Amino acid sequence: MKIVYLAAGAADMYCGSCLHDNTLAAALRARGEDVLLVPTYTPLRTDEENVSDSHLFFGGINVYLQQKSSFFRHTPWFLDALLDHPSVIRWATKGSPSVDARKLGDMVVSMLHGEEGRQRKEIRKLVRWLKLEARPHVVHLSNIMLIGMAREIRKLGIPVISTLSGEDLFLEKLAEPFYTQSRAAICERAQDVDAFVALNHYYADFMADYMQASRARIHVIPHGLNLTGYGKRQLGGGAGFTIGYLARICPEKGLHNLVAAAELLLENTAVPPFRIRAAGYLGDSDRPYLETIQKRTAAWKAPERFEYAGELDRAGKVAFLQSLDMMSLPTVYRESKGISALEALANAVPVVLPDHGAFPELIERSGGGVLHHPERPADLAEKLKQLMENPQQATAMGLRGQQVIERDYHAAGMAENTLKLYHQVLEEGGK
């Protein structure tokens, strides 16, 4: 089957959606399918072998210029191609990706309006390439922020599938009137998509209501990991318990909640020795957030109990996870994916997660950890303490979770289920 998978790049950031898209494309190729993983906005950055194509559509520079100036809506395509060159885009987006929703509301609405928006020239480029060169059986969009493309693609007789990737976190930050306009556009344009994919039942239910779409159109296909190199965590390191955090360093992911819980644990002399190790992408706009945390932990009687290990490549990530005794990801918002929690369990590391979003479903299915009350550091501290005081129980949770990941959350299974959906959509001939 010929598949074009349009994935939204996130500049120089390791992005959970990009990792998912790249892993899925690689797994589909391993099954012998003809897959083109095509970036939009910016090139993709992954911590595995990058299987994305050299084509890039809706380059971030052109999309922005066409939004702001009518001149660039009529420039020749060869000039646009210069601005779409990967090296130019990487230079322009180096540092912190421009994802401040408060500044991008008008462009979001325009993109959602597709052929009626200011980036209609980019729609024409994509449709021409799909019709004359790629000629796919199916087009898969990495998130609903791209569904403005779907109407014109389907006019070619090509069905369109879209993954649901936590878009509400971004959309809820849009200022008015752009928030209301974007929600209306999503509800309208969702009708142009043949099927949606969510990574868990929580998000499928949530987005059915958010998009005002039939729940039957949303198919749950859990994320599958490339398990190469994953294994059992290292034991007996001699440094006490190591509690890990692996996610983007930003307020939404809740590192400050873990630090607050650690401070409560430090006040209890009965708690075994422990340390916090944090790792993940840090954008320029979030550096003050990390600096505040580092100043806070530097005031501890034992400041060495907190470490920020920086951004990690795949080898570094695996080594980091295997050094942990447990992992906490105390997100403020309701997580739609939770890929790093899956990665922890794949290395037999038990997890302590907030009781919201995708996490209750993961804990129920895997048995790989415990839940705490969201935004309550005292309860998080208590759950961490329970596992530290019962290391055999924690080890058993990690091993149980690892078995479930190896059974239900592997890349080959994700590819198989996705391919079944493609065939189903093709057989039904669209909606």
QUIGINOR-V652879 format. One record per backbone hydrogen bond with DSSP energy under -1.0 kcal/mol. CO is the residue of the C=O (numbers start at 1). NH is the residue of the N-H. E is the energy in kcal/mol with one decimal. If there is no record, write none. Layout:
BEGIN
co=[CO & CO]
nh=[NH & NH]
e=[E & E]
END
This chain:
BEGIN
co=[1 & 2 & 2 & 3 & 4 & 5 & 6 & 7 & 10 & 15 & 16 & 17 & 18 & 19 & 20 & 21 & 22 & 23 & 24 & 25 & 26 & 28 & 29 & 33 & 34 & 36 & 37 & 38 & 39 & 40 & 40 & 41 & 57 & 59 & 60 & 61 & 62 & 63 & 64 & 65 & 70 & 71 & 76 & 77 & 78 & 79 & 80 & 85 & 86 & 87 & 88 & 89 & 97 & 100 & 104 & 105 & 106 & 107 & 108 & 109 & 111 & 113 & 114 & 117 & 119 & 120 & 121 & 122 & 123 & 124 & 125 & 126 & 127 & 128 & 129 & 129 & 130 & 138 & 139 & 140 & 141 & 143 & 144 & 146 & 147 & 149 & 150 & 151 & 153 & 153 & 154 & 159 & 160 & 160 & 161 & 162 & 166 & 167 & 168 & 170 & 171 & 175 & 177 & 178 & 179 & 180 & 181 & 182 & 183 & 184 & 185 & 186 & 188 & 189 & 190 & 195 & 196 & 197 & 198 & 200 & 201 & 202 & 203 & 204 & 205 & 206 & 207 & 208 & 214 & 215 & 217 & 219 & 225 & 227 & 241 & 242 & 242 & 243 & 244 & 245 & 248 & 250 & 251 & 252 & 252 & 254 & 255 & 256 & 257 & 258 & 259 & 260 & 261 & 262 & 265 & 268 & 273 & 275 & 276 & 277 & 278 & 279 & 281 & 283 & 284 & 286 & 287 & 288 & 289 & 290 & 291 & 292 & 293 & 294 & 297 & 302 & 303 & 305 & 307 & 310 & 313 & 314 & 315 & 316 & 317 & 318 & 320 & 321 & 322 & 326 & 327 & 329 & 335 & 338 & 339 & 340 & 341 & 342 & 344 & 344 & 345 & 350 & 351 & 352 & 353 & 354 & 356 & 358 & 359 & 360 & 361 & 362 & 363 & 368 & 370 & 372 & 373 & 376 & 377 & 378 & 379 & 380 & 381 & 382 & 383 & 384 & 385 & 390 & 391 & 392 & 393 & 394 & 395 & 396 & 397 & 398 & 399 & 400 & 401 & 402 & 403 & 404 & 405 & 409 & 410 & 411 & 412 & 413 & 414 & 415 & 416 & 417 & 418 & 419 & 420 & 421 & 422 & 423 & 424 & 425]
nh=[34 & 137 & 138 & 36 & 140 & 38 & 142 & 40 & 13 & 19 & 20 & 21 & 22 & 23 & 24 & 25 & 26 & 27 & 28 & 29 & 30 & 33 & 32 & 35 & 3 & 5 & 53 & 7 & 57 & 9 & 42 & 60 & 41 & 63 & 64 & 65 & 66 & 67 & 68 & 69 & 73 & 74 & 80 & 81 & 82 & 83 & 84 & 89 & 90 & 91 & 92 & 93 & 99 & 103 & 108 & 109 & 110 & 111 & 112 & 113 & 114 & 116 & 117 & 120 & 123 & 124 & 125 & 126 & 127 & 128 & 129 & 130 & 131 & 132 & 133 & 134 & 135 & 4 & 161 & 6 & 163 & 146 & 147 & 149 & 150 & 153 & 154 & 155 & 156 & 158 & 157 & 139 & 194 & 195 & 141 & 197 & 169 & 171 & 172 & 173 & 174 & 179 & 181 & 182 & 183 & 184 & 185 & 186 & 187 & 188 & 189 & 190 & 191 & 192 & 193 & 162 & 219 & 164 & 221 & 204 & 205 & 206 & 207 & 208 & 209 & 210 & 211 & 213 & 217 & 218 & 196 & 198 & 411 & 230 & 275 & 325 & 326 & 277 & 328 & 279 & 250 & 253 & 254 & 332 & 333 & 258 & 259 & 260 & 261 & 262 & 263 & 264 & 265 & 266 & 268 & 271 & 241 & 243 & 307 & 245 & 309 & 247 & 249 & 286 & 287 & 290 & 291 & 292 & 293 & 294 & 295 & 296 & 297 & 298 & 300 & 305 & 306 & 276 & 278 & 280 & 317 & 318 & 319 & 320 & 321 & 322 & 323 & 324 & 234 & 244 & 352 & 331 & 358 & 342 & 343 & 344 & 345 & 346 & 347 & 349 & 348 & 327 & 370 & 329 & 372 & 356 & 359 & 362 & 363 & 364 & 365 & 366 & 367 & 351 & 353 & 355 & 376 & 380 & 381 & 382 & 383 & 384 & 385 & 386 & 387 & 388 & 389 & 394 & 395 & 396 & 397 & 398 & 399 & 400 & 401 & 402 & 403 & 404 & 405 & 406 & 407 & 408 & 409 & 225 & 414 & 415 & 416 & 417 & 418 & 419 & 420 & 421 & 422 & 423 & 424 & 425 & 426 & 427 & 428 & 430]
e=[-1.9 & -2.7 & -1.3 & -2.7 & -2.8 & -2.9 & -2.1 & -2.3 & -1.8 & -2.6 & -2.2 & -2.8 & -2.6 & -2.3 & -2.5 & -2.5 & -2.4 & -2.2 & -2.5 & -2.2 & -2.0 & -2.1 & -2.2 & -1.1 & -3.1 & -3.1 & -3.7 & -2.4 & -2.0 & -2.8 & -2.5 & -3.5 & -1.3 & -2.8 & -1.9 & -2.6 & -2.8 & -1.2 & -1.7 & -2.3 & -1.1 & -1.6 & -1.6 & -2.3 & -1.1 & -1.4 & -1.4 & -2.3 & -2.8 & -1.9 & -2.4 & -2.0 & -1.9 & -1.9 & -2.5 & -2.2 & -1.9 & -2.7 & -2.2 & -1.3 & -1.5 & -2.4 & -2.2 & -1.0 & -1.3 & -2.0 & -1.8 & -2.1 & -2.7 & -2.3 & -2.1 & -2.6 & -2.4 & -2.6 & -2.1 & -2.4 & -2.3 & -2.2 & -2.5 & -2.7 & -2.6 & -1.6 & -1.4 & -2.1 & -1.0 & -1.7 & -2.7 & -1.0 & -1.6 & -1.1 & -1.8 & -2.1 & -2.3 & -1.1 & -3.4 & -2.1 & -1.2 & -2.5 & -2.6 & -1.6 & -1.7 & -1.3 & -2.3 & -2.6 & -2.4 & -2.1 & -2.3 & -2.6 & -2.2 & -2.0 & -3.2 & -2.0 & -1.3 & -2.1 & -1.4 & -2.1 & -3.1 & -3.0 & -2.5 & -1.6 & -2.5 & -2.4 & -2.7 & -1.6 & -1.4 & -2.1 & -2.7 & -2.2 & -1.6 & -1.8 & -2.8 & -2.3 & -2.4 & -1.9 & -2.1 & -2.8 & -1.5 & -2.6 & -3.0 & -2.2 & -1.1 & -1.0 & -1.1 & -2.6 & -1.1 & -1.2 & -2.2 & -2.3 & -2.1 & -2.4 & -2.0 & -1.5 & -2.0 & -2.3 & -1.3 & -1.6 & -2.6 & -2.9 & -1.9 & -1.8 & -3.6 & -2.0 & -2.9 & -1.3 & -1.2 & -1.8 & -2.7 & -2.1 & -1.7 & -2.9 & -2.3 & -1.9 & -2.6 & -1.9 & -1.5 & -2.2 & -1.6 & -4.1 & -3.0 & -1.7 & -2.8 & -2.6 & -2.3 & -2.4 & -2.8 & -2.4 & -1.2 & -1.5 & -3.7 & -2.7 & -2.8 & -2.2 & -2.2 & -1.5 & -2.3 & -2.1 & -2.2 & -2.2 & -1.3 & -2.3 & -2.3 & -2.3 & -1.9 & -1.2 & -2.1 & -2.2 & -1.4 & -1.6 & -2.7 & -2.5 & -2.1 & -2.6 & -2.6 & -1.8 & -2.3 & -2.4 & -1.3 & -2.1 & -3.0 & -1.9 & -2.3 & -2.5 & -2.4 & -2.1 & -1.7 & -2.3 & -2.3 & -2.1 & -2.7 & -2.3 & -2.3 & -2.4 & -2.3 & -2.4 & -2.9 & -2.3 & -1.9 & -1.7 & -2.4 & -2.5 & -1.3 & -3.3 & -2.3 & -2.9 & -1.9 & -2.5 & -2.2 & -2.4 & -2.2 & -2.5 & -1.9 & -1.6 & -2.2 & -2.3 & -2.2 & -2.7 & -2.4 & -2.6 & -2.0 & -1.8]
END
